[in-house]
Amino acid sequence: MEVEEVANGVTLRPMRQADLGAVLAIQRLAYGDDYQEDAEVFARKLAFAPAACWFAEHGDKALGYVFAHPWSSGVPRLHSPIERLPDVLEQGFLHDLAVSPAARGLGLGRALFGKVQAWSRASNLQALGLVALADAIDFWRGLGFAADGAELPCGYGAGALYMRRSAV
């Protein structure tokens, strides 16, 4: 298993099914009650693209996570497990990246994104897409994403934007 230390004993490692309980706890801390997805939604993404799903921890304390998967154009529905991937996989879709409020400022968001970026390159994907919530747009712009203008399914909230960037 590939494990990478990113700062002061904080490590990134591939996500495991056993991590999903901790993922749900971080999700609640990061987003409150507004964007709670259940373990089945995350489990499907992990099954489709285990190399694109990472977990950050310090010892046995969960600090953050990222879920991504191959996709075509457009935006998957929020709160719904993906039944199957599209026939044509044009890009990667970064579904969710969250860091526990206690771990913010350690660079974990950038480090987790780096894992998704490496996966997308290794998978020969041409682009990465994501939905940035209103308060995260500047973070994603800083990582090279730009608003795309694609229509969002309901549930992403006011001010959310679909954003894309080249995978390279």
C-alpha positions as CSV (number, residue, x, y, z in Angstrom):
1,M,0.0,0.0,0.0
2,E,1.3,3.4,-1.0
3,V,1.5,5.8,2.0
4,E,2.9,9.3,1.8
5,E,3.8,11.5,4.8
6,V,2.8,15.1,4.0
7,A,3.5,17.0,7.3
8,N,4.4,16.2,10.9
9,G,3.2,12.6,10.9
10,V,0.1,13.3,8.7
11,T,-0.1,10.6,6.0
12,L,-2.1,10.1,2.9
13,R,-3.0,6.6,1.9
14,P,-5.5,4.9,-0.5
15,M,-9.1,4.9,0.8
16,R,-10.5,1.6,2.2
17,Q,-14.1,0.6,2.7
18,A,-13.4,0.6,6.5
19,D,-12.8,4.3,6.3
20,L,-16.3,5.3,5.3
21,G,-17.5,5.8,8.8
22,A,-14.7,8.4,9.4
23,V,-15.5,9.9,6.0
24,L,-19.1,10.5,7.1
25,A,-17.9,12.2,10.3
26,I,-15.5,14.5,8.4
27,Q,-18.2,15.3,5.9
28,R,-20.5,16.5,8.7
29,L,-17.7,18.6,10.3
30,A,-16.8,20.1,6.9
31,Y,-20.3,20.8,5.6
32,G,-22.7,20.7,8.5
33,D,-26.1,19.2,7.6
34,D,-26.4,20.6,4.1
35,Y,-24.5,18.1,1.9
36,Q,-24.6,14.8,3.7
37,E,-24.2,11.9,1.4
38,D,-24.5,8.3,2.7
39,A,-21.8,5.6,2.7
40,E,-23.3,3.9,-0.3
41,V,-22.7,6.9,-2.5
42,F,-19.0,7.0,-1.5
43,A,-18.7,3.2,-1.6
44,R,-19.7,3.2,-5.3
45,K,-17.1,5.8,-6.2
46,L,-14.5,3.9,-4.3
47,A,-15.4,0.7,-6.2
48,F,-15.2,2.5,-9.6
49,A,-11.9,4.2,-9.0
50,P,-9.9,3.0,-5.9
51,A,-6.8,4.7,-7.2
52,A,-8.6,8.1,-7.2
53,C,-9.8,7.9,-3.6
54,W,-7.5,8.9,-0.7
55,F,-7.6,9.3,3.0
56,A,-5.6,11.6,5.3
57,E,-4.8,10.7,8.9
58,H,-2.5,11.3,11.8
59,G,-2.1,8.0,13.7
60,D,-5.6,6.8,14.0
61,K,-7.2,10.3,13.7
62,A,-9.0,10.9,10.4
63,L,-8.3,14.3,8.9
64,G,-9.5,14.4,5.3
65,Y,-10.4,12.5,2.2
66,V,-11.0,12.8,-1.5
67,F,-13.2,10.9,-3.9
68,A,-12.8,11.0,-7.7
69,H,-13.8,8.8,-10.6
70,P,-13.7,8.7,-14.4
71,W,-16.7,10.5,-16.0
72,S,-18.0,11.9,-19.3
73,S,-19.1,15.5,-19.6
74,G,-21.7,16.9,-17.3
75,V,-22.3,16.6,-13.6
76,P,-23.4,13.5,-11.7
77,R,-26.4,13.9,-9.4
78,L,-25.7,14.6,-5.8
79,H,-26.8,12.1,-3.1
80,S,-27.3,9.3,-5.7
81,P,-25.0,6.3,-6.0
82,I,-23.7,5.9,-9.6
83,E,-25.0,2.7,-11.0
84,R,-22.5,2.4,-13.8
85,L,-19.9,4.6,-15.4
86,P,-20.7,6.2,-18.8
87,D,-19.5,4.3,-21.9
88,V,-17.2,7.1,-22.9
89,L,-14.9,8.3,-20.1
90,E,-13.6,11.7,-21.2
91,Q,-12.4,13.2,-18.0
92,G,-12.1,12.7,-14.2
93,F,-14.7,14.0,-11.8
94,L,-13.6,15.1,-8.4
95,H,-16.7,14.3,-6.4
96,D,-15.6,15.5,-2.9
97,L,-12.6,16.7,-1.1
98,A,-13.0,17.6,2.6
99,V,-10.6,18.4,5.4
100,S,-11.6,18.4,9.1
101,P,-11.7,21.9,10.4
102,A,-9.0,20.9,13.0
103,A,-6.6,20.0,10.2
104,R,-7.1,23.1,8.0
105,G,-4.0,25.0,7.1
106,L,-1.8,21.9,6.9
107,G,-1.9,21.8,3.1
108,L,-4.0,18.6,3.1
109,G,-6.4,19.9,0.4
110,R,-3.6,20.5,-2.0
111,A,-2.0,17.2,-1.1
112,L,-5.2,15.2,-1.6
113,F,-5.8,17.0,-4.9
114,G,-2.3,16.1,-6.0
115,K,-3.2,12.4,-5.6
116,V,-6.3,12.9,-7.9
117,Q,-4.2,14.8,-10.4
118,A,-1.6,12.0,-10.5
119,W,-4.4,9.5,-11.0
120,S,-5.9,11.5,-13.9
121,R,-2.5,11.7,-15.6
122,A,-1.8,8.0,-15.2
123,S,-5.3,7.3,-16.5
124,N,-4.7,9.5,-19.6
125,L,-7.7,11.7,-18.9
126,Q,-7.7,15.0,-20.6
127,A,-9.5,17.1,-17.9
128,L,-10.8,17.1,-14.4
129,G,-14.2,18.5,-13.5
130,L,-15.8,19.3,-10.1
131,V,-18.6,21.3,-8.5
132,A,-17.1,24.0,-6.3
133,L,-19.4,25.1,-3.5
134,A,-19.6,28.9,-3.2
135,D,-17.1,29.1,-0.4
136,A,-14.5,26.9,-2.2
137,I,-14.4,28.6,-5.6
138,D,-11.3,30.6,-4.8
139,F,-9.5,27.4,-3.6
140,W,-10.2,25.6,-6.8
141,R,-9.3,28.6,-9.0
142,G,-5.9,28.6,-7.2
143,L,-5.5,25.1,-8.4
144,G,-6.1,26.0,-12.1
145,F,-9.9,25.3,-12.3
146,A,-12.1,27.7,-14.2
147,A,-15.9,28.0,-14.3
148,D,-17.3,25.9,-17.2
149,G,-21.0,27.0,-17.2
150,A,-22.5,23.5,-17.2
151,E,-25.9,23.3,-15.6
152,L,-25.9,21.7,-12.2
153,P,-28.4,19.2,-10.9
154,C,-30.4,20.4,-7.9
155,G,-28.8,20.0,-4.5
156,Y,-25.5,21.7,-4.9
157,G,-26.6,25.0,-3.3
158,A,-26.6,28.7,-4.2
159,G,-23.4,29.9,-5.8
160,A,-22.0,26.5,-6.7
161,L,-20.1,26.3,-10.0
162,Y,-19.1,23.5,-12.3
163,M,-15.4,24.0,-12.9
164,R,-12.8,22.2,-15.1
165,R,-9.1,22.2,-15.7
166,S,-6.7,20.3,-17.9
167,A,-5.5,17.1,-16.3
168,V,-1.9,17.9,-17.1
